Amino acid sequence: MAVLSISSKYKTGATEIALELEKDLGYSFIRLGGRGGLLHKANQLAKKMKLVSAEDGKALMNHTGENEFISFMSLVQSVIYDQAANDNVIILSRGGNYLLKDIPHVLRIRVEASVEYRIGQFMAKEEISHETARLLMKQADREIDCTIYELFGKGWSNPEAYDMEFHVPKQSHKTITEMVKNFLLTKDALKTPEAVELLRLKSLAAKVKAKVAVNPAFYATTLDLEITGNGILLRGLVRGNAGQQKIEKDALKIAGATPLICELSCYPLKKSAAPT
């Protein structure tokens, strides 16, 4: 069955729309936060893969360093792919629309609303002043937009990231949900075994990336994984032969029976700085 991916800014009403669709369609609704959400599932995956200890399970989520940030975000992406493979699911995340753009049976929508409308919704819920709400909204938008750009090299509002765009309150929740349900029907027919396999490979590649990114021998900014046919290609720059061997061993272990080609370049350990 088709999958729905929703991207929205804070307080546009996207959550309420997703909840209505969840009820009408019998879909599972997966959001970013909360128990059972994408961040929680990624944290559990980090423990399962032994990227963090059970006692320090939030270390990656806090991403105190660049490698940790890349690793944890790769886990989040892997969870999104896994959830999409489950079918009958609504995924509410800011970057999901970019991640799932090559999956034909995924409908990617964006929910927009004016700043004043969002401020009003925020004020009503938090009981704060208009100016406080405006400043908090501006800060949240800026931080999320920077994160999206860092991960995908494109802005949050890039039209390539969605199939349809809706505007609240110009369009009511009822109007939006009915349109989405109709378009999901057309997406249902596009699910193929090839699309399901692509989701599996993308999820696995993200897990490999999460595993190797936390290795201090890896220059995280050079890390690149590509789906090639029925396998995965790993490229990057590592420090020393020992580091290269450990990274390749870890990557092959995560890949399991899936073909994995490692094209790692070894930068000799020296006191001088690594090339930029």
Buried (B, 14 or more C-beta within 10 A) or exposed (E): BBBBBBBBBBBBBBBBBBBBBBEEBEBBBBBBEEEEBBBBBBBBBBBEBEBBEEEEBEBBBEBEEEBBBBBBBBBBBBBBBBBBBEBBBBBBBBBBBBBBBEBBBBBBBBBBBEBEBBBBBBBEEEEBEEEEBBEBBEEBBEEBBEBBEEBBEEEBBBEEBBBEEBBBEEBEBEEBBEBBBEBBEEBEEEBEEEBBEBBEBBBBBBBBBBBBBBBEBBBBEBBEBEBEEEBBBBBBBBBBEEBBBBBBEBBBEBBEEBEBEBEBEBBEEEEEEEEE
